[in-house]
Amino acid sequence: MYLDVHAHLDPYFFTEEQIEAAIKNAEKNNVKIIIANGLNKETNRHVLQLAKKYPQIKAALGIYPWEAMMDDVKAGHYKEESINFNPDEELKFIKKHKNDIIAIGEVGIDQKNEHKTRKQFEIFEKIIILAKEIEKPLIIHSRKAEAEVIDILEKHQAKKVIMHCFSGKKALWQKIRDNKWYCSIPTNCTRSDHFQELIKFMPMTQLFGETDSPFLAPQKDQKNEPANVVETYKMIAKIKKMELQEVENSLWMNYQEMFL
C-alpha cells in the first residue's frame, strides 16, 4: 500500500465532491493513508473534519509562515481573512487536539521573497517546543531557509522530523541524514533532477512519498492529488533498483517508526 505524507485538500482547491472523488481515486490506487496538512486557523479545522469523515485521512495541524501565506493570498490561493489569527491561540488549539492529530505540519520558515522577520523564527521555535511536549512529528517547510531551519531544529534537538519537499543544497543533505530525519519526495520527482539525486543520497530508512496536492504534480501544469503518490514510489524503485513492493514495505516501516 502507498502513503501520501503531505497533501493539501483545502476548500480553496477542491470542492467537497472533488475531495470525495480524490479519496476514491486514491483508494483505487491502493493509497491507504493521506496526511492532510493544515496551514492556518481555517484549514486546520477543515483537516480535522476530513479526518473524522474519511478513515484514510490523518490530520496534521500547522502554522504556515505568515509572510508566505500573504504571498499565497496575493496569488489568489486563499482569502485574506484566512491569515488573520493569533499564532499563540492556534498553538493552544493544536495542543488541545493532540489526540486527534498524527503530526504538526505544515510549519517552518519561508524566505522566498526576502522574508526575514523575527516573528517567523519565534513562532517556529514555539512550534518545535510544543511538538516535543506533545510528542508529535514535525512536517517542515523550509523554502529558501533550509540552513536556518536545520540550525533551529538541531538547537532544540528535534528527533521526529520530515523535511517536506526539501530543496536545499547538497551540503545540507548530510545533516538531515546524520540527524536521522526523513525527506518526503514529491511527485514532481518524475521531472526533477534535484529530487532524483536526493532519492539516491538518502537511505531507504529515511524516505517518504508525498504529493503536496494540489501542487507538484508528476506532469507540469496538472492538478495533483493523493493517488499520484505512486509515481514517487516508482521513481524510488527505479533509482534504488528495487521492486515496487519492496519500496512499499520499506516506506510502511518508516511510517510505523515515525508515527505509530
C-alpha positions as CSV (number, residue, x, y, z in Angstrom):
1,M,0.0,0.0,0.0
2,Y,1.0,3.6,-0.5
3,L,1.3,6.6,1.8
4,D,1.0,10.3,1.0
5,V,2.6,12.0,4.0
6,H,1.9,15.6,2.8
7,A,-1.2,16.7,0.9
8,H,-3.5,19.8,1.0
9,L,-7.2,19.1,0.4
10,D,-8.3,22.6,1.2
11,P,-11.7,24.0,0.0
12,Y,-9.7,26.7,-1.8
13,F,-8.5,24.0,-4.2
14,F,-11.1,21.2,-4.0
15,T,-14.9,21.2,-3.7
16,E,-16.4,18.6,-1.4
17,E,-17.3,16.5,-4.4
18,Q,-13.7,16.7,-5.7
19,I,-12.3,15.7,-2.4
20,E,-14.6,12.7,-2.3
21,A,-13.5,11.8,-5.8
22,A,-9.8,12.2,-4.9
23,I,-10.2,9.9,-1.9
24,K,-12.0,7.3,-4.1
25,N,-9.2,7.6,-6.7
26,A,-6.6,7.2,-4.0
27,E,-8.3,4.0,-2.8
28,K,-8.4,2.6,-6.3
29,N,-4.6,3.2,-6.5
30,N,-4.0,1.5,-3.1
31,V,-3.2,4.8,-1.3
32,K,-4.3,3.8,2.2
33,I,-3.0,6.8,4.2
34,I,-3.1,10.5,3.4
35,I,-1.7,13.0,5.9
36,A,-3.7,16.2,5.3
37,N,-1.7,19.3,6.4
38,G,-3.2,22.4,7.8
39,L,-1.7,25.9,7.4
40,N,-3.9,28.3,9.4
41,K,-7.0,28.6,11.6
42,E,-9.4,27.7,8.8
43,T,-7.5,24.8,7.1
44,N,-6.6,23.3,10.5
45,R,-10.3,22.9,11.3
46,H,-11.1,21.6,7.8
47,V,-8.3,19.0,8.2
48,L,-9.9,17.7,11.5
49,Q,-13.3,17.4,9.7
50,L,-11.8,15.5,6.9
51,A,-10.0,13.1,9.3
52,K,-13.4,12.4,11.0
53,K,-15.1,11.8,7.7
54,Y,-12.5,9.7,5.9
55,P,-10.6,6.9,7.6
56,Q,-7.7,7.2,5.1
57,I,-7.0,10.8,6.1
58,K,-4.8,11.6,9.1
59,A,-4.7,15.1,10.4
60,A,-1.6,17.3,10.8
61,L,-2.2,20.8,12.2
62,G,0.2,23.6,11.3
63,I,1.0,27.3,11.1
64,Y,2.4,28.3,7.8
65,P,4.8,31.3,7.8
66,W,2.6,34.3,7.8
67,E,4.5,36.3,5.1
68,A,4.4,33.3,2.7
69,M,0.7,32.9,3.4
70,M,0.3,36.6,2.4
71,D,2.1,35.8,-0.9
72,D,-0.5,33.0,-1.5
73,V,-3.3,35.4,-0.7
74,K,-2.0,37.8,-3.3
75,A,-1.7,34.9,-5.8
76,G,-5.4,34.2,-5.2
77,H,-5.0,30.9,-3.4
78,Y,-6.5,32.0,-0.1
79,K,-8.8,34.7,1.2
80,E,-7.1,37.5,3.2
81,E,-9.1,36.7,6.4
82,S,-7.6,33.2,6.4
83,I,-4.3,34.6,7.8
84,N,-5.8,36.9,10.5
85,F,-5.3,34.7,13.5
86,N,-3.3,34.6,16.7
87,P,-0.4,32.1,16.4
88,D,-0.3,31.6,20.2
89,E,-4.0,30.8,20.3
90,E,-3.6,28.4,17.4
91,L,-0.8,26.6,19.2
92,K,-3.2,26.2,22.2
93,F,-5.8,24.7,19.7
94,I,-3.2,22.3,18.4
95,K,-2.3,21.2,21.9
96,K,-6.0,20.8,22.7
97,H,-6.4,18.4,19.8
98,K,-3.1,16.5,20.3
99,N,-5.1,13.2,20.4
100,D,-6.8,13.9,17.1
101,I,-3.6,14.5,15.1
102,I,-0.7,12.5,13.8
103,A,1.8,15.3,13.3
104,I,2.3,19.1,13.5
105,G,2.6,20.5,10.0
106,E,3.0,22.3,7.8
107,V,5.3,24.5,9.7
108,G,8.7,26.2,9.2
109,I,10.4,29.2,7.7
110,D,10.0,30.8,4.3
111,Q,12.3,33.4,2.8
112,K,11.3,33.2,-0.8
113,N,10.7,36.9,-1.1
114,E,13.3,38.0,1.3
115,H,11.0,37.4,4.3
116,K,13.3,37.7,7.3
117,T,11.0,38.7,10.2
118,R,11.9,37.7,13.7
119,K,8.3,36.6,14.2
120,Q,8.8,33.6,11.8
121,F,11.7,32.3,13.8
122,E,9.9,32.9,17.2
123,I,6.8,31.1,16.1
124,F,8.8,28.2,14.6
125,E,10.7,27.7,17.9
126,K,7.5,27.7,19.8
127,I,6.1,25.0,17.5
128,I,9.2,22.8,17.9
129,I,8.9,23.1,21.7
130,L,5.2,22.1,21.5
131,A,5.9,19.1,19.2
132,K,8.4,17.8,21.8
133,E,5.9,18.4,24.6
134,I,3.0,16.5,22.9
135,E,5.4,14.0,21.2
136,K,4.3,14.6,17.6
137,P,6.5,14.6,14.5
138,L,7.1,17.8,12.6
139,I,6.4,18.3,8.9
140,I,8.7,21.0,7.8
141,H,8.5,23.8,5.2
142,S,12.0,25.3,4.6
143,R,11.8,27.3,1.4
144,K,14.9,29.5,0.9
145,A,15.7,29.0,4.6
146,E,17.0,25.4,4.7
147,A,20.2,26.1,6.6
148,E,18.4,28.2,9.2
149,V,15.7,25.6,9.7
150,I,18.2,22.9,10.2
151,D,20.1,25.0,12.7
152,I,17.0,25.7,14.8
153,L,15.9,22.0,14.7
154,E,19.4,21.0,15.9
155,K,19.4,23.7,18.6
156,H,16.2,22.1,20.0
157,Q,17.4,18.5,19.4
158,A,14.3,17.7,17.4
159,K,14.1,14.0,16.7
160,K,11.0,13.2,14.6
161,V,11.3,15.4,11.6
162,I,10.1,15.2,8.0
163,M,11.7,17.6,5.6
164,H,8.9,18.3,3.1
165,C,9.9,18.9,-0.5
166,F,13.5,19.7,0.6
167,S,15.1,21.9,-2.0
168,G,18.3,22.8,-0.1
169,K,21.8,22.4,-1.3
170,K,23.6,19.0,-1.2
171,A,25.8,20.2,1.6
172,L,22.7,20.2,3.9
173,W,21.6,16.7,2.9
174,Q,24.3,15.1,5.1
175,K,22.9,16.9,8.1
176,I,19.5,15.5,7.5
177,R,21.0,12.1,7.1
178,D,23.1,12.4,10.3
179,N,20.2,13.6,12.3
180,K,18.2,10.6,11.1
181,W,15.4,12.9,9.9
182,Y,13.3,12.0,6.8
183,C,12.8,13.5,3.4
184,S,9.4,13.3,1.8
185,I,9.8,13.2,-2.0
186,P,7.1,15.0,-4.1
187,T,5.6,13.5,-7.2
188,N,7.4,16.0,-9.5
189,C,10.4,13.9,-8.9
190,T,9.4,12.4,-12.3
191,R,10.8,15.6,-13.9
192,S,13.2,16.9,-11.2
193,D,16.9,16.0,-11.2
194,H,17.2,17.5,-7.7
195,F,14.7,15.1,-6.2
196,Q,16.1,12.2,-8.1
197,E,19.5,12.9,-6.7
198,L,18.0,13.3,-3.2
199,I,16.5,9.9,-3.6
200,K,19.9,8.5,-4.5
201,F,21.5,10.1,-1.5
202,M,19.1,9.3,1.3
203,P,18.9,5.8,2.6
204,M,15.6,3.9,2.3
205,T,15.1,4.2,6.1
206,Q,14.8,8.0,5.7
207,L,12.4,8.4,2.8
208,F,8.7,9.0,2.3
209,G,6.5,9.9,-0.6
210,E,4.2,12.9,-0.9
211,T,2.1,14.7,-3.4
212,D,1.8,18.2,-1.9
213,S,-1.6,18.2,-3.6
214,P,-2.8,20.2,-5.5
215,F,0.8,21.2,-6.3
216,L,3.9,19.5,-7.7
217,A,2.1,17.0,-10.0
218,P,4.1,14.4,-11.9
219,Q,3.3,16.3,-15.1
220,K,3.7,20.1,-15.2
221,D,0.6,22.3,-15.0
222,Q,-1.7,19.5,-13.8
223,K,-3.6,19.5,-10.6
224,N,-2.1,17.0,-8.2
225,E,-4.0,14.5,-6.0
226,P,-3.0,11.8,-3.5
227,A,-3.4,8.9,-6.0
228,N,-0.4,10.2,-7.8
229,V,2.0,9.4,-4.9
230,V,2.6,6.0,-6.6
231,E,4.8,7.9,-9.1
232,T,7.2,8.8,-6.3
233,Y,7.3,5.1,-5.3
234,K,8.0,4.1,-8.8
235,M,10.9,6.6,-9.1
236,I,12.4,5.4,-5.8
237,A,12.1,1.8,-7.0
238,K,13.8,2.8,-10.3
239,I,16.7,4.7,-8.7
240,K,17.3,2.3,-5.8
241,K,16.9,-0.7,-8.2
242,M,14.3,-2.3,-6.0
243,E,10.9,-4.0,-6.7
244,L,8.0,-1.7,-6.1
245,Q,6.7,-4.0,-3.4
246,E,10.0,-3.6,-1.6
247,V,9.6,0.2,-1.6
248,E,6.1,-0.1,-0.3
249,N,7.2,-2.3,2.6
250,S,10.2,0.0,3.4
251,L,8.2,3.2,3.5
252,W,5.5,1.5,5.5
253,M,8.1,0.5,8.1
254,N,9.3,4.2,8.1
255,Y,5.7,5.2,8.8
256,Q,5.4,2.9,11.7
257,E,8.7,4.2,13.1
258,M,7.7,7.8,12.7
259,F,4.0,7.9,13.5
260,L,2.9,4.8,15.4
